[in-house]
Amino acid sequence: MIGILAGAVVLAGFIGLGLLLDSRVASEVPVVVLTLAGAYAAWLVGVIVFGAIRGGNGSQAREP
């Protein structure tokens, strides 16, 4: 759940930045490019946060 929330925050930030640039340059290109980049970044952050919270399974190879 926290991984999804972190990804959503990242995606919203990228879309917000694209909308801010859209008002400055009068073109839709920044919104599209930053939305695509934000989707990838959101997925990546979500996976990293999920993996960090989930952690390892606790079984480590031990030397005899």
Secondary structure as GFF3:
##gff-version 3
##sequence-region A 1 64
A	DSSP	alpha_helix	2	25	.	.	.	ID=ss1
A	DSSP	alpha_helix	29	54	.	.	.	ID=ss2
###
